[in-house]
Amino acid sequence: MTITAEMWDKMQHIMARYNDHMIHIIAKFDGQADAPILKKAFDIAINKVKILKSVFVWGLSKPQWREIENFTIDDVFTTLEVAKDPDAYAESKVLGIIKESKEAQIKVWLIRHGGKDTLAMLLNHMCFDGADAKIFMYYVAGVYNDLKKGGDGEIPLKQGSRSAWQIYKSLAPAQYDEAMKLISYSKKQKAKIAYPFSKSSGKERFPKINKLVLSQEMFLKLKKKTKEVGVSLNDLVLAAFYRVTLKMVQLEEGQTLGIPNMVDLRRYLPNGESQGLCNLTSMVVSNLGNEIGADILETVQKAKMSMDELKGYYPGLHGLPLLKKVLDILPYPIAWFLIGTFFKNPLIGISNIGLIDNKEFGFDGLTVEDVYMTGSVKYSPYMQLALSTFNNIMTHTVAVYGTEKDHKMFQKMLELYLSELESFIKTKPAQK
């Protein structure tokens, strides 16, 4: 069986020169799962999502996914006990890389320690993005629960189109015509502004997930304050990250900082849901200018104005018609070279993967204590602040290949970011 490689599958493949193009997921349980049933649940899920048990084949012909003959769940699922530090072990596993042309597109580890389990998952981002990775996680949990109750685990999962063009089919004719004219990207970031990575050999660089975890108490305080101020949590994240980044990067005269924000294109689809598991993510670039305000409250208002403006005119659709033409018309090796050479991937960005539903990602007889997801691990000089939230616990990650000095820099960045969030809670709006 073969599956057509869609536009965003190819773009994630091309972006392998900037990052590992993987999705990394770690979940912690309060006890131990039924390991044979969990393994069977993954077996059923992977056989349902056949792209996960396929290899990526490309050459002069159109790229495609080709199902692996004689695939078994033992190829990708491992249960093991560790003597210490299951968190560090889980992170070391998800920081690996899947070779998309030689092996299945998922790896799973059930890690046991001290009577508790940690579930680690590594997925190829070429198969689907964070939004549909969550759908896959929920599906595995649903199959597990059905099997625990004596069912056969055969529960429904969306199996429709993976094409990015499904978003255009949902537009009214006038909207479609307008969207198809958005050939170039809006508000490009021309200046090459980057965090000051160390200048060192590749041997000194290693992958690490630098983390900041906000407690339920602080997360709820932030939600309450954003509501009082009249901004969104995403506005706040952008404002705090903007303020911290300006403290840590070097701007030349006349430069202003633009920060790309990832946009889920499912906003254009009925019920915000894609037809099949796929990639449907693009970006908008927010530039607040040089006058960002005296404090976080002023900056967050500017962030809201900027994002509201960007959201007002087909956010995320700019440049897609041209990208589709290039990938459709040119032989893939040529498109791979041209896009990789001339597409200017942002050096700094934000991706809010969003809420992981604690009811959907629930396992019979177990409590999920925490779960977080982070996107691709970036190569120098690229970086991204990624967020996911579970049960009112918000995990921020900066996952990069860097030196020890680089990782300390990003931990410092996260500390400064936390200070901005704390200031937001404490600062009172100016009296009018």
TIKOL-530307 format. One record per residue (C-alpha): residue in three letters; x, y, z. Coordinates in nm, 2 decimals. Example, Ala and Ser with C-alpha at 12.3 -4.5 7.8 and 13.67 -1.06 7.14 Angstrom:
2
<r = ALA; X = 1.23; Y = -0.45; Z = 0.78>
<r = SER; X = 1.37; Y = -0.11; Z = 0.71>
This chain:
432
<r = MET; X = 0.00; Y = 0.00; Z = 0.00>
<r = THR; X = 0.12; Y = 0.35; Z = -0.08>
<r = ILE; X = 0.00; Y = 0.69; Z = 0.05>
<r = THR; X = 0.05; Y = 1.02; Z = -0.13>
<r = ALA; X = 0.30; Y = 1.26; Z = 0.03>
<r = GLU; X = 0.12; Y = 1.59; Z = 0.09>
<r = MET; X = 0.26; Y = 1.94; Z = 0.07>
<r = TRP; X = 0.33; Y = 1.98; Z = 0.44>
<r = ASP; X = 0.48; Y = 1.62; Z = 0.46>
<r = LYS; X = 0.73; Y = 1.74; Z = 0.20>
<r = MET; X = 0.80; Y = 2.08; Z = 0.37>
<r = GLN; X = 0.87; Y = 1.90; Z = 0.70>
<r = HIS; X = 1.12; Y = 1.68; Z = 0.51>
<r = ILE; X = 1.28; Y = 1.98; Z = 0.35>
<r = MET; X = 1.31; Y = 2.15; Z = 0.69>
<r = ALA; X = 1.53; Y = 1.86; Z = 0.82>
<r = ARG; X = 1.82; Y = 2.10; Z = 0.75>
<r = TYR; X = 1.69; Y = 2.33; Z = 1.03>
<r = ASN; X = 1.56; Y = 2.08; Z = 1.28>
<r = ASP; X = 1.50; Y = 1.71; Z = 1.36>
<r = HIS; X = 1.14; Y = 1.73; Z = 1.23>
<r = MET; X = 1.01; Y = 1.51; Z = 1.52>
<r = ILE; X = 0.74; Y = 1.55; Z = 1.78>
<r = HIS; X = 0.84; Y = 1.45; Z = 2.13>
<r = ILE; X = 0.58; Y = 1.34; Z = 2.39>
<r = ILE; X = 0.64; Y = 1.24; Z = 2.76>
<r = ALA; X = 0.35; Y = 1.13; Z = 2.99>
<r = LYS; X = 0.39; Y = 1.04; Z = 3.36>
<r = PHE; X = 0.14; Y = 0.81; Z = 3.54>
<r = ASP; X = 0.07; Y = 0.77; Z = 3.91>
<r = GLY; X = 0.10; Y = 0.39; Z = 3.88>
<r = GLN; X = 0.16; Y = 0.12; Z = 3.62>
<r = ALA; X = -0.04; Y = 0.06; Z = 3.31>
<r = ASP; X = -0.14; Y = -0.29; Z = 3.19>
<r = ALA; X = 0.16; Y = -0.32; Z = 2.96>
<r = PRO; X = 0.03; Y = -0.60; Z = 2.73>
<r = ILE; X = -0.30; Y = -0.41; Z = 2.67>
<r = LEU; X = -0.11; Y = -0.08; Z = 2.61>
<r = LYS; X = 0.11; Y = -0.25; Z = 2.36>
<r = LYS; X = -0.20; Y = -0.40; Z = 2.19>
<r = ALA; X = -0.36; Y = -0.05; Z = 2.19>
<r = PHE; X = -0.06; Y = 0.09; Z = 2.01>
<r = ASP; X = -0.06; Y = -0.20; Z = 1.77>
<r = ILE; X = -0.43; Y = -0.14; Z = 1.68>
<r = ALA; X = -0.37; Y = 0.24; Z = 1.65>
<r = ILE; X = -0.06; Y = 0.21; Z = 1.43>
<r = ASN; X = -0.24; Y = -0.04; Z = 1.20>
<r = LYS; X = -0.52; Y = 0.21; Z = 1.17>
<r = VAL; X = -0.28; Y = 0.50; Z = 1.09>
<r = LYS; X = -0.08; Y = 0.32; Z = 0.83>
<r = ILE; X = 0.15; Y = 0.61; Z = 0.75>
<r = LEU; X = 0.31; Y = 0.54; Z = 1.09>
<r = LYS; X = 0.42; Y = 0.19; Z = 0.97>
<r = SER; X = 0.55; Y = 0.32; Z = 0.63>
<r = VAL; X = 0.87; Y = 0.46; Z = 0.49>
<r = PHE; X = 0.91; Y = 0.78; Z = 0.30>
<r = VAL; X = 1.02; Y = 0.71; Z = -0.06>
<r = TRP; X = 1.14; Y = 0.99; Z = -0.29>
<r = GLY; X = 1.34; Y = 1.03; Z = -0.61>
<r = LEU; X = 1.26; Y = 1.17; Z = -0.95>
<r = SER; X = 0.90; Y = 1.04; Z = -0.91>
<r = LYS; X = 0.65; Y = 1.20; Z = -0.67>
<r = PRO; X = 0.73; Y = 1.13; Z = -0.31>
<r = GLN; X = 0.51; Y = 0.87; Z = -0.13>
<r = TRP; X = 0.47; Y = 0.67; Z = 0.18>
<r = ARG; X = 0.52; Y = 0.29; Z = 0.13>
<r = GLU; X = 0.39; Y = 0.05; Z = 0.39>
<r = ILE; X = 0.65; Y = -0.17; Z = 0.55>
<r = GLU; X = 0.61; Y = -0.54; Z = 0.48>
<r = ASN; X = 0.60; Y = -0.77; Z = 0.78>
<r = PHE; X = 0.58; Y = -0.48; Z = 1.03>
<r = THR; X = 0.51; Y = -0.58; Z = 1.39>
<r = ILE; X = 0.45; Y = -0.38; Z = 1.71>
<r = ASP; X = 0.78; Y = -0.51; Z = 1.85>
<r = ASP; X = 0.96; Y = -0.30; Z = 1.59>
<r = VAL; X = 0.85; Y = 0.02; Z = 1.77>
<r = PHE; X = 0.72; Y = -0.06; Z = 2.12>
<r = THR; X = 0.96; Y = -0.13; Z = 2.42>
<r = THR; X = 0.88; Y = -0.20; Z = 2.78>
<r = LEU; X = 1.17; Y = -0.17; Z = 3.03>
<r = GLU; X = 1.25; Y = -0.10; Z = 3.39>
<r = VAL; X = 1.51; Y = 0.16; Z = 3.49>
<r = ALA; X = 1.70; Y = 0.18; Z = 3.81>
<r = LYS; X = 1.69; Y = 0.56; Z = 3.84>
<r = ASP; X = 1.57; Y = 0.88; Z = 3.69>
<r = PRO; X = 1.30; Y = 0.77; Z = 3.45>
<r = ASP; X = 1.25; Y = 1.14; Z = 3.34>
<r = ALA; X = 1.61; Y = 1.17; Z = 3.21>
<r = TYR; X = 1.58; Y = 0.83; Z = 3.04>
<r = ALA; X = 1.25; Y = 0.92; Z = 2.87>
<r = GLU; X = 1.40; Y = 1.25; Z = 2.75>
<r = SER; X = 1.71; Y = 1.07; Z = 2.61>
<r = LYS; X = 1.49; Y = 0.84; Z = 2.41>
<r = VAL; X = 1.26; Y = 1.10; Z = 2.26>
<r = LEU; X = 1.56; Y = 1.31; Z = 2.16>
<r = GLY; X = 1.65; Y = 1.04; Z = 1.91>
<r = ILE; X = 1.57; Y = 1.07; Z = 1.53>
<r = ILE; X = 1.36; Y = 0.85; Z = 1.31>
<r = LYS; X = 1.51; Y = 0.77; Z = 0.98>
<r = GLU; X = 1.20; Y = 0.82; Z = 0.77>
<r = SER; X = 1.33; Y = 0.64; Z = 0.46>
<r = LYS; X = 1.44; Y = 0.33; Z = 0.66>
<r = GLU; X = 1.20; Y = 0.27; Z = 0.95>
<r = ALA; X = 0.85; Y = 0.32; Z = 1.09>
<r = GLN; X = 0.76; Y = 0.68; Z = 1.18>
<r = ILE; X = 0.69; Y = 0.62; Z = 1.55>
<r = LYS; X = 0.88; Y = 0.48; Z = 1.85>
<r = VAL; X = 0.73; Y = 0.42; Z = 2.20>
<r = TRP; X = 0.88; Y = 0.34; Z = 2.53>
<r = LEU; X = 0.70; Y = 0.23; Z = 2.85>
<r = ILE; X = 0.95; Y = 0.31; Z = 3.12>
<r = ARG; X = 0.89; Y = 0.16; Z = 3.47>
<r = HIS; X = 1.05; Y = 0.28; Z = 3.79>
<r = GLY; X = 0.94; Y = 0.27; Z = 4.15>
<r = GLY; X = 0.59; Y = 0.13; Z = 4.08>
<r = LYS; X = 0.51; Y = 0.41; Z = 3.83>
<r = ASP; X = 0.52; Y = 0.43; Z = 3.45>
<r = THR; X = 0.65; Y = 0.70; Z = 3.21>
<r = LEU; X = 0.53; Y = 0.68; Z = 2.85>
<r = ALA; X = 0.77; Y = 0.83; Z = 2.59>
<r = MET; X = 0.67; Y = 0.88; Z = 2.23>
<r = LEU; X = 0.87; Y = 0.99; Z = 1.93>
<r = LEU; X = 0.67; Y = 1.07; Z = 1.61>
<r = ASN; X = 0.78; Y = 1.20; Z = 1.27>
<r = HIS; X = 0.64; Y = 1.55; Z = 1.22>
<r = MET; X = 0.61; Y = 1.47; Z = 0.85>
<r = CYS; X = 0.31; Y = 1.24; Z = 0.93>
<r = PHE; X = 0.11; Y = 1.50; Z = 1.13>
<r = ASP; X = 0.14; Y = 1.81; Z = 1.34>
<r = GLY; X = 0.08; Y = 1.87; Z = 1.71>
<r = ALA; X = -0.30; Y = 1.90; Z = 1.68>
<r = ASP; X = -0.34; Y = 1.56; Z = 1.52>
<r = ALA; X = -0.07; Y = 1.41; Z = 1.74>
<r = LYS; X = -0.31; Y = 1.48; Z = 2.02>
<r = ILE; X = -0.59; Y = 1.31; Z = 1.83>
<r = PHE; X = -0.36; Y = 1.01; Z = 1.79>
<r = MET; X = -0.28; Y = 1.01; Z = 2.17>
<r = TYR; X = -0.65; Y = 1.03; Z = 2.25>
<r = TYR; X = -0.72; Y = 0.74; Z = 2.01>
<r = VAL; X = -0.46; Y = 0.52; Z = 2.18>
<r = ALA; X = -0.61; Y = 0.60; Z = 2.52>
<r = GLY; X = -0.96; Y = 0.52; Z = 2.39>
<r = VAL; X = -0.85; Y = 0.19; Z = 2.24>
<r = TYR; X = -0.67; Y = 0.10; Z = 2.57>
<r = ASN; X = -0.99; Y = 0.17; Z = 2.77>
<r = ASP; X = -1.20; Y = -0.03; Z = 2.54>
<r = LEU; X = -0.97; Y = -0.33; Z = 2.56>
<r = LYS; X = -0.96; Y = -0.30; Z = 2.94>
<r = LYS; X = -1.34; Y = -0.33; Z = 2.94>
<r = GLY; X = -1.33; Y = -0.64; Z = 2.73>
<r = GLY; X = -1.39; Y = -0.48; Z = 2.39>
<r = ASP; X = -1.20; Y = -0.54; Z = 2.07>
<r = GLY; X = -1.05; Y = -0.19; Z = 2.05>
<r = GLU; X = -1.20; Y = -0.13; Z = 1.71>
<r = ILE; X = -1.32; Y = 0.23; Z = 1.77>
<r = PRO; X = -1.36; Y = 0.49; Z = 1.50>
<r = LEU; X = -1.08; Y = 0.73; Z = 1.39>
<r = LYS; X = -1.09; Y = 0.99; Z = 1.11>
<r = GLN; X = -0.95; Y = 0.85; Z = 0.79>
<r = GLY; X = -1.02; Y = 1.13; Z = 0.54>
<r = SER; X = -0.80; Y = 1.35; Z = 0.33>
<r = ARG; X = -0.46; Y = 1.45; Z = 0.45>
<r = SER; X = -0.43; Y = 1.73; Z = 0.18>
<r = ALA; X = -0.36; Y = 2.09; Z = 0.29>
<r = TRP; X = -0.60; Y = 2.19; Z = 0.01>
<r = GLN; X = -0.90; Y = 2.08; Z = 0.22>
<r = ILE; X = -0.89; Y = 2.43; Z = 0.38>
<r = TYR; X = -0.95; Y = 2.60; Z = 0.05>
<r = LYS; X = -1.24; Y = 2.37; Z = -0.03>
<r = SER; X = -1.42; Y = 2.51; Z = 0.28>
<r = LEU; X = -1.40; Y = 2.87; Z = 0.17>
<r = ALA; X = -1.68; Y = 3.05; Z = -0.01>
<r = PRO; X = -1.61; Y = 3.12; Z = -0.38>
<r = ALA; X = -1.52; Y = 3.49; Z = -0.32>
<r = GLN; X = -1.30; Y = 3.40; Z = -0.03>
<r = TYR; X = -1.13; Y = 3.13; Z = -0.23>
<r = ASP; X = -1.05; Y = 3.37; Z = -0.51>
<r = GLU; X = -0.91; Y = 3.62; Z = -0.26>
<r = ALA; X = -0.70; Y = 3.36; Z = -0.07>
<r = MET; X = -0.55; Y = 3.23; Z = -0.40>
<r = LYS; X = -0.41; Y = 3.57; Z = -0.47>
<r = LEU; X = -0.20; Y = 3.56; Z = -0.15>
<r = ILE; X = 0.11; Y = 3.45; Z = -0.34>
<r = SER; X = 0.38; Y = 3.59; Z = -0.11>
<r = TYR; X = 0.43; Y = 3.58; Z = 0.26>
<r = SER; X = 0.31; Y = 3.89; Z = 0.44>
<r = LYS; X = 0.53; Y = 4.10; Z = 0.67>
<r = LYS; X = 0.85; Y = 3.90; Z = 0.60>
<r = GLN; X = 1.12; Y = 3.92; Z = 0.87>
<r = LYS; X = 1.41; Y = 4.05; Z = 0.66>
<r = ALA; X = 1.67; Y = 4.10; Z = 0.94>
<r = LYS; X = 1.86; Y = 3.79; Z = 1.05>
<r = ILE; X = 1.81; Y = 3.82; Z = 1.42>
<r = ALA; X = 1.91; Y = 3.52; Z = 1.63>
<r = TYR; X = 2.00; Y = 3.42; Z = 1.98>
<r = PRO; X = 2.37; Y = 3.42; Z = 2.04>
<r = PHE; X = 2.46; Y = 3.06; Z = 2.01>
<r = SER; X = 2.82; Y = 2.95; Z = 2.08>
<r = LYS; X = 3.06; Y = 2.93; Z = 1.79>
<r = SER; X = 3.18; Y = 2.57; Z = 1.84>
<r = SER; X = 3.22; Y = 2.25; Z = 1.66>
<r = GLY; X = 2.93; Y = 2.01; Z = 1.62>
<r = LYS; X = 3.10; Y = 1.76; Z = 1.86>
<r = GLU; X = 3.02; Y = 2.00; Z = 2.15>
<r = ARG; X = 2.65; Y = 2.03; Z = 2.06>
<r = PHE; X = 2.39; Y = 1.79; Z = 2.20>
<r = PRO; X = 2.01; Y = 1.79; Z = 2.20>
<r = LYS; X = 1.83; Y = 1.90; Z = 2.52>
<r = ILE; X = 1.48; Y = 2.00; Z = 2.61>
<r = ASN; X = 1.51; Y = 2.31; Z = 2.83>
<r = LYS; X = 1.19; Y = 2.33; Z = 3.04>
<r = LEU; X = 0.98; Y = 2.58; Z = 3.24>
<r = VAL; X = 0.68; Y = 2.43; Z = 3.41>
<r = LEU; X = 0.41; Y = 2.66; Z = 3.54>
<r = SER; X = 0.21; Y = 2.52; Z = 3.83>
<r = GLN; X = -0.17; Y = 2.50; Z = 3.83>
<r = GLU; X = -0.19; Y = 2.79; Z = 4.08>
<r = MET; X = 0.02; Y = 3.02; Z = 3.86>
<r = PHE; X = -0.15; Y = 2.92; Z = 3.54>
<r = LEU; X = -0.49; Y = 3.00; Z = 3.69>
<r = LYS; X = -0.37; Y = 3.34; Z = 3.81>
<r = LEU; X = -0.24; Y = 3.42; Z = 3.46>
<r = LYS; X = -0.58; Y = 3.31; Z = 3.30>
<r = LYS; X = -0.77; Y = 3.53; Z = 3.55>
<r = LYS; X = -0.54; Y = 3.83; Z = 3.49>
<r = THR; X = -0.55; Y = 3.81; Z = 3.11>
<r = LYS; X = -0.93; Y = 3.81; Z = 3.13>
<r = GLU; X = -0.93; Y = 4.12; Z = 3.35>
<r = VAL; X = -0.69; Y = 4.30; Z = 3.11>
<r = GLY; X = -0.88; Y = 4.19; Z = 2.80>
<r = VAL; X = -0.60; Y = 3.99; Z = 2.63>
<r = SER; X = -0.55; Y = 3.63; Z = 2.55>
<r = LEU; X = -0.29; Y = 3.39; Z = 2.70>
<r = ASN; X = -0.13; Y = 3.38; Z = 2.36>
<r = ASP; X = -0.09; Y = 3.76; Z = 2.36>
<r = LEU; X = 0.08; Y = 3.73; Z = 2.70>
<r = VAL; X = 0.31; Y = 3.46; Z = 2.59>
<r = LEU; X = 0.41; Y = 3.67; Z = 2.28>
<r = ALA; X = 0.46; Y = 3.98; Z = 2.49>
<r = ALA; X = 0.67; Y = 3.81; Z = 2.76>
<r = PHE; X = 0.88; Y = 3.63; Z = 2.50>
<r = TYR; X = 0.93; Y = 3.95; Z = 2.30>
<r = ARG; X = 1.05; Y = 4.14; Z = 2.60>
<r = VAL; X = 1.30; Y = 3.87; Z = 2.70>
<r = THR; X = 1.42; Y = 3.81; Z = 2.35>
<r = LEU; X = 1.50; Y = 4.18; Z = 2.31>
<r = LYS; X = 1.72; Y = 4.15; Z = 2.62>
<r = MET; X = 1.92; Y = 3.86; Z = 2.48>
<r = VAL; X = 1.96; Y = 3.93; Z = 2.11>
<r = GLN; X = 2.17; Y = 4.20; Z = 1.94>
<r = LEU; X = 1.97; Y = 4.44; Z = 1.71>
<r = GLU; X = 2.16; Y = 4.65; Z = 1.46>
<r = GLU; X = 2.05; Y = 5.01; Z = 1.39>
<r = GLY; X = 1.72; Y = 5.02; Z = 1.21>
<r = GLN; X = 1.62; Y = 4.66; Z = 1.28>
<r = THR; X = 1.30; Y = 4.55; Z = 1.45>
<r = LEU; X = 1.23; Y = 4.21; Z = 1.58>
<r = GLY; X = 0.96; Y = 3.99; Z = 1.41>
<r = ILE; X = 0.85; Y = 3.67; Z = 1.59>
<r = PRO; X = 0.67; Y = 3.41; Z = 1.39>
<r = ASN; X = 0.37; Y = 3.25; Z = 1.56>
<r = MET; X = 0.25; Y = 2.91; Z = 1.44>
<r = VAL; X = -0.11; Y = 2.91; Z = 1.32>
<r = ASP; X = -0.34; Y = 2.60; Z = 1.30>
<r = LEU; X = -0.51; Y = 2.62; Z = 0.96>
<r = ARG; X = -0.80; Y = 2.40; Z = 1.10>
<r = ARG; X = -0.95; Y = 2.74; Z = 1.19>
<r = TYR; X = -1.08; Y = 2.74; Z = 0.82>
<r = LEU; X = -1.24; Y = 2.39; Z = 0.85>
<r = PRO; X = -1.59; Y = 2.30; Z = 0.98>
<r = ASN; X = -1.57; Y = 2.23; Z = 1.35>
<r = GLY; X = -1.19; Y = 2.31; Z = 1.34>
<r = GLU; X = -1.12; Y = 1.95; Z = 1.25>
<r = SER; X = -0.91; Y = 1.80; Z = 0.96>
<r = GLN; X = -1.05; Y = 1.52; Z = 0.76>
<r = GLY; X = -0.75; Y = 1.29; Z = 0.83>
<r = LEU; X = -0.44; Y = 1.29; Z = 1.05>
<r = CYS; X = -0.21; Y = 1.54; Z = 0.88>
<r = ASN; X = -0.01; Y = 1.86; Z = 0.89>
<r = LEU; X = -0.21; Y = 2.18; Z = 0.87>
<r = THR; X = 0.01; Y = 2.44; Z = 1.03>
<r = SER; X = 0.15; Y = 2.77; Z = 0.90>
<r = MET; X = 0.26; Y = 3.10; Z = 1.06>
<r = VAL; X = 0.21; Y = 3.47; Z = 1.09>
<r = VAL; X = 0.49; Y = 3.71; Z = 1.19>
<r = SER; X = 0.43; Y = 3.96; Z = 1.46>
<r = ASN; X = 0.65; Y = 4.27; Z = 1.48>
<r = LEU; X = 0.58; Y = 4.51; Z = 1.77>
<r = GLY; X = 0.84; Y = 4.77; Z = 1.66>
<r = ASN; X = 1.10; Y = 4.93; Z = 1.88>
<r = GLU; X = 0.86; Y = 5.09; Z = 2.13>
<r = ILE; X = 0.73; Y = 4.79; Z = 2.31>
<r = GLY; X = 0.62; Y = 4.97; Z = 2.62>
<r = ALA; X = 0.76; Y = 5.03; Z = 2.97>
<r = ASP; X = 0.63; Y = 4.72; Z = 3.13>
<r = ILE; X = 0.46; Y = 4.39; Z = 3.04>
<r = LEU; X = 0.11; Y = 4.53; Z = 3.06>
<r = GLU; X = 0.19; Y = 4.78; Z = 2.78>
<r = THR; X = 0.37; Y = 4.52; Z = 2.57>
<r = VAL; X = 0.08; Y = 4.28; Z = 2.59>
<r = GLN; X = -0.16; Y = 4.54; Z = 2.46>
<r = LYS; X = 0.07; Y = 4.60; Z = 2.16>
<r = ALA; X = 0.10; Y = 4.22; Z = 2.12>
<r = LYS; X = -0.28; Y = 4.20; Z = 2.11>
<r = MET; X = -0.31; Y = 4.48; Z = 1.85>
<r = SER; X = -0.05; Y = 4.31; Z = 1.63>
<r = MET; X = -0.20; Y = 3.96; Z = 1.65>
<r = ASP; X = -0.56; Y = 4.10; Z = 1.60>
<r = GLU; X = -0.44; Y = 4.27; Z = 1.28>
<r = LEU; X = -0.27; Y = 3.96; Z = 1.16>
<r = LYS; X = -0.57; Y = 3.74; Z = 1.23>
<r = GLY; X = -0.79; Y = 3.98; Z = 1.04>
<r = TYR; X = -0.68; Y = 3.88; Z = 0.69>
<r = TYR; X = -0.64; Y = 3.51; Z = 0.61>
<r = PRO; X = -0.38; Y = 3.43; Z = 0.88>
<r = GLY; X = -0.14; Y = 3.15; Z = 0.77>
<r = LEU; X = -0.26; Y = 3.13; Z = 0.41>
<r = HIS; X = 0.00; Y = 3.38; Z = 0.26>
<r = GLY; X = 0.25; Y = 3.21; Z = 0.03>
<r = LEU; X = 0.07; Y = 2.87; Z = 0.02>
<r = PRO; X = -0.05; Y = 2.89; Z = -0.34>
<r = LEU; X = 0.30; Y = 2.96; Z = -0.46>
<r = LEU; X = 0.44; Y = 2.68; Z = -0.24>
<r = LYS; X = 0.19; Y = 2.43; Z = -0.38>
<r = LYS; X = 0.28; Y = 2.53; Z = -0.74>
<r = VAL; X = 0.65; Y = 2.48; Z = -0.68>
<r = LEU; X = 0.59; Y = 2.14; Z = -0.52>
<r = ASP; X = 0.34; Y = 2.03; Z = -0.78>
<r = ILE; X = 0.52; Y = 2.14; Z = -1.10>
<r = LEU; X = 0.89; Y = 2.07; Z = -1.03>
<r = PRO; X = 1.05; Y = 1.73; Z = -0.98>
<r = TYR; X = 1.08; Y = 1.69; Z = -0.60>
<r = PRO; X = 1.46; Y = 1.68; Z = -0.59>
<r = ILE; X = 1.47; Y = 2.02; Z = -0.76>
<r = ALA; X = 1.19; Y = 2.16; Z = -0.54>
<r = TRP; X = 1.37; Y = 2.02; Z = -0.24>
<r = PHE; X = 1.69; Y = 2.21; Z = -0.34>
<r = LEU; X = 1.52; Y = 2.54; Z = -0.44>
<r = ILE; X = 1.29; Y = 2.56; Z = -0.13>
<r = GLY; X = 1.58; Y = 2.46; Z = 0.10>
<r = THR; X = 1.80; Y = 2.72; Z = -0.06>
<r = PHE; X = 1.57; Y = 3.02; Z = -0.09>
<r = PHE; X = 1.30; Y = 2.97; Z = 0.18>
<r = LYS; X = 1.42; Y = 3.17; Z = 0.48>
<r = ASN; X = 1.32; Y = 2.97; Z = 0.78>
<r = PRO; X = 1.26; Y = 3.19; Z = 1.09>
<r = LEU; X = 1.54; Y = 3.19; Z = 1.34>
<r = ILE; X = 1.31; Y = 3.26; Z = 1.63>
<r = GLY; X = 0.95; Y = 3.15; Z = 1.68>
<r = ILE; X = 0.66; Y = 3.05; Z = 1.91>
<r = SER; X = 0.44; Y = 2.74; Z = 1.89>
<r = ASN; X = 0.15; Y = 2.70; Z = 2.13>
<r = ILE; X = 0.06; Y = 2.33; Z = 2.08>
<r = GLY; X = -0.23; Y = 2.40; Z = 2.32>
<r = LEU; X = -0.44; Y = 2.20; Z = 2.55>
<r = ILE; X = -0.40; Y = 1.83; Z = 2.60>
<r = ASP; X = -0.74; Y = 1.72; Z = 2.72>
<r = ASN; X = -0.72; Y = 1.53; Z = 3.05>
<r = LYS; X = -1.05; Y = 1.35; Z = 2.98>
<r = GLU; X = -0.96; Y = 1.24; Z = 2.63>
<r = PHE; X = -0.60; Y = 1.14; Z = 2.74>
<r = GLY; X = -0.72; Y = 0.93; Z = 3.03>
<r = PHE; X = -0.65; Y = 0.56; Z = 3.10>
<r = ASP; X = -0.87; Y = 0.33; Z = 3.30>
<r = GLY; X = -0.74; Y = 0.27; Z = 3.65>
<r = LEU; X = -0.46; Y = 0.53; Z = 3.61>
<r = THR; X = -0.41; Y = 0.90; Z = 3.67>
<r = VAL; X = -0.20; Y = 1.09; Z = 3.42>
<r = GLU; X = 0.01; Y = 1.32; Z = 3.65>
<r = ASP; X = 0.15; Y = 1.52; Z = 3.37>
<r = VAL; X = 0.21; Y = 1.51; Z = 2.99>
<r = TYR; X = 0.38; Y = 1.76; Z = 2.77>
<r = MET; X = 0.46; Y = 1.78; Z = 2.40>
<r = THR; X = 0.73; Y = 1.97; Z = 2.22>
<r = GLY; X = 0.79; Y = 2.01; Z = 1.85>
<r = SER; X = 1.12; Y = 1.98; Z = 1.66>
<r = VAL; X = 1.46; Y = 2.01; Z = 1.82>
<r = LYS; X = 1.62; Y = 2.31; Z = 1.64>
<r = TYR; X = 1.97; Y = 2.33; Z = 1.50>
<r = SER; X = 2.18; Y = 2.65; Z = 1.57>
<r = PRO; X = 2.10; Y = 2.93; Z = 1.50>
<r = TYR; X = 1.73; Y = 2.84; Z = 1.51>
<r = MET; X = 1.51; Y = 2.82; Z = 1.83>
<r = GLN; X = 1.15; Y = 2.80; Z = 1.92>
<r = LEU; X = 0.95; Y = 2.85; Z = 2.24>
<r = ALA; X = 0.69; Y = 2.57; Z = 2.24>
<r = LEU; X = 0.40; Y = 2.53; Z = 2.49>
<r = SER; X = 0.15; Y = 2.26; Z = 2.59>
<r = THR; X = -0.10; Y = 2.26; Z = 2.87>
<r = PHE; X = -0.24; Y = 1.96; Z = 3.06>
<r = ASN; X = -0.47; Y = 1.98; Z = 3.36>
<r = ASN; X = -0.38; Y = 2.35; Z = 3.41>
<r = ILE; X = -0.01; Y = 2.28; Z = 3.41>
<r = MET; X = 0.17; Y = 2.47; Z = 3.14>
<r = THR; X = 0.50; Y = 2.34; Z = 3.01>
<r = HIS; X = 0.73; Y = 2.57; Z = 2.81>
<r = THR; X = 1.02; Y = 2.41; Z = 2.62>
<r = VAL; X = 1.31; Y = 2.53; Z = 2.42>
<r = ALA; X = 1.45; Y = 2.22; Z = 2.25>
<r = VAL; X = 1.78; Y = 2.28; Z = 2.07>
<r = TYR; X = 2.10; Y = 2.12; Z = 1.97>
<r = GLY; X = 2.36; Y = 2.33; Z = 2.15>
<r = THR; X = 2.66; Y = 2.34; Z = 2.38>
<r = GLU; X = 2.64; Y = 2.34; Z = 2.75>
<r = LYS; X = 2.67; Y = 2.72; Z = 2.73>
<r = ASP; X = 2.38; Y = 2.74; Z = 2.49>
<r = HIS; X = 2.15; Y = 2.54; Z = 2.71>
<r = LYS; X = 2.24; Y = 2.76; Z = 3.01>
<r = MET; X = 2.15; Y = 3.06; Z = 2.79>
<r = PHE; X = 1.80; Y = 2.92; Z = 2.72>
<r = GLN; X = 1.75; Y = 2.83; Z = 3.08>
<r = LYS; X = 1.83; Y = 3.19; Z = 3.16>
<r = MET; X = 1.59; Y = 3.30; Z = 2.90>
<r = LEU; X = 1.31; Y = 3.09; Z = 3.06>
<r = GLU; X = 1.39; Y = 3.24; Z = 3.40>
<r = LEU; X = 1.36; Y = 3.59; Z = 3.26>
<r = TYR; X = 1.04; Y = 3.49; Z = 3.08>
<r = LEU; X = 0.90; Y = 3.36; Z = 3.41>
<r = SER; X = 0.99; Y = 3.70; Z = 3.57>
<r = GLU; X = 0.78; Y = 3.87; Z = 3.31>
<r = LEU; X = 0.48; Y = 3.65; Z = 3.38>
<r = GLU; X = 0.52; Y = 3.71; Z = 3.75>
<r = SER; X = 0.53; Y = 4.09; Z = 3.68>
<r = PHE; X = 0.22; Y = 4.06; Z = 3.47>
<r = ILE; X = 0.03; Y = 3.91; Z = 3.77>
<r = LYS; X = 0.16; Y = 4.18; Z = 4.01>
<r = THR; X = 0.14; Y = 4.49; Z = 3.79>
<r = LYS; X = -0.17; Y = 4.71; Z = 3.81>
<r = PRO; X = -0.30; Y = 4.88; Z = 3.51>
<r = ALA; X = -0.23; Y = 5.26; Z = 3.50>
<r = GLN; X = -0.52; Y = 5.47; Z = 3.61>
<r = LYS; X = -0.70; Y = 5.65; Z = 3.33>
